[in-house]
């Protein structure tokens, strides 16, 4: 059953005095009403933040796992007085006139197609990282946002943290001289995913809709809900899963856009299992203006040794800057601390920025164009890994030059009827 805006706000008002006061204060057309797609974990966290803001509310939660929807609806109801509708198919949310924006925390293969569909339906979009499964989708997402005049924000939340913004301004403003090199890092102690086998689809799962835009594969018992990350058909490995956070910061601080050369080394070194993506991975991105970014990912060893704690570091001809979670430290050339600063983090600042832009206009802090450029770096690193050689890229677009095999991985095939179009 669809809920119109008037009915949604009336339900909230009847449910409690607090909602009534909020509705009168904000006005019926000022509150951003969202539907949240993919609420297994991250989506529920985001939904609670949206529900907790006075400027937004959650009308629907959507998932292909019926258990997730019930749990998410209950979690949201702890924050807002209105219980969100449980919706199994995201296309129902896009048809719902009360919904202003779609929040996407579904698997990666859904990010691009769902964003494009939402823009075409007149919805703003908050999409989790990486913004897309492949580079072509990123290009189409930018085009869809611009063609339909929608605000699209990628969930690289550090773009809205005060201390991180200050650190980026310091690097770009010459605090360490001419910054020429940056390094991002991620570690974890992930276990083996074992050897999966084909099995009956569980009754709680709409596997057909889980696959959605992706060409069909048999259900296997070690893929859902998280291990799809480690298969190229649906995911982008650790580089796309967590590397995008660090690489977004590296690219932002150095003030670079598209690389001219990308090299990759690494592989699956610890566990002998079904995973296709590297657990140990190093990638180098070289840019035309004598700058470079390196990324190191260790999915199965979290020993940071002397580098413990930082997510990205920057090096210039007068010093260096280490960026921690919501804090930074500046060093001179002799490794002496020059400045330390920290500030708040979390999701709320980033979500509030999205809500404000969706309501009043303007580009958000992690606009989809920036999101595409930062997500493209993991894609290029993965493509270099898969073809086993360095890539040359166009500095104006990031597209791969002179390598048909590599460029074939720029896009993907889709299930019939799911080909994204702007």
C-alpha positions, 0 to 999 in steps of 0.5 A: 500500500502506498502512503501519500505525503499528507497521510505519512505526516498525519500518521506521524502527528497522530502517533505522538505530540513530538512528531506533531510539533516537528511537522508544524515547525518544518511544514509538510513540504520541508521534511525530506522523506526517504526510503532505504534500500538494503537494511541488512546492517549498514542500511539500518544504521543510515535509516536511524540517522535519517529518522533522527533528524528533524529535517528528514523521515523514513517512510519505507525500508526495503530488502530482499530478506524479509527478516531484515525488513522487520528488524530495520522497521523496528529499529527505525521506530525506536527513533521516529514515531512513525513505523516505516512500511516494509517494501520488498521491491525497490521499484515500489519505493520509486513509484511512491509519491511521498518519497523524495529520496532513495538511500542505497545500501544494497550490494554493489551491483545494485548501486549504479542501476538503482541510482539511475532508476531513482534519478529518472523517477525524480528521487534524490539519492544517497548511495553507499560506497563504492558508488558503482560496480564498474566505471561505465555505471559511474559515468551514467550516474553522473549523467543521470544526476545532471539530466534529471536535476537530482542531488546524488551523494556518495557515502564517503562520510569523511568528506563532511568531517570538520577535522578532515576538511581542515586537513585537506585544506592544509595539504592543498594550502601548502602546510607540507609544501608541494604535496606530491605523494599520498598513501592509503591503507586498510587492514583486517583479519578476515577469515576463510569463506570456504568452498560453497555449494549450490543449495535451495534458496532460503524461504526468507530470501527473494534471490531473483530480486537480490540478483536484480541487474546482474546476470543470473547465477545459481544460489550458493550457500557462502555468498549472501549476505556479505561474501559477495564482496569477494566475487567480481560478478557482484563485488569489487574486493577490498579495494572497492569495499574499503579502499575507496574511503582512503583513495577518496582522501588521497585524491582530494588532498593531492587535488588530482582527478584521473591517473595516467598510469595504474599498476597492481600487484598482489593476490589471494595469499592466505586462504585457499577458498572461493574468493576471487579478489585479492586479500593482499594488494598494492596499487600505484596510481600515477598522475600527469602533474608529478604526483602519485597515490599508493594503496595497500590492502591487507584483508587477512593481517591487521598488523600496522606496525609503525603506521598504526591508526592512520587511514591516509598520509601525505608527503610534501617537500616541507613535511608530511600529514597523517590523517586518522579517524577524524584527526590529523597530525602535521610533521616537519621534514625532521619528523617533528610534530607541528600541529595536531587537531581532531573533530567529530565524525560519524554519519550524521554530518554527511547525511545532514549535508545531503538532506540540506542540499536535497531540500535547498539545492546545491552540490553535496560534499561527496557529489556523484561526480567526485564519487565517480572519480574516487571510485574509478581508482579502485576499479582501475586497480582491480582491472590492472590486477585482473589483466595482469599488467599496467594500464595507461589512462586518459588524464581527461576521463580516466578511460583505458588507452590501447588495451581492448581486454582491459577496456572490456572490463569498463562495463558489464553485461546485465540481466535482460531488462536491467540495462541502465539508461539515463 
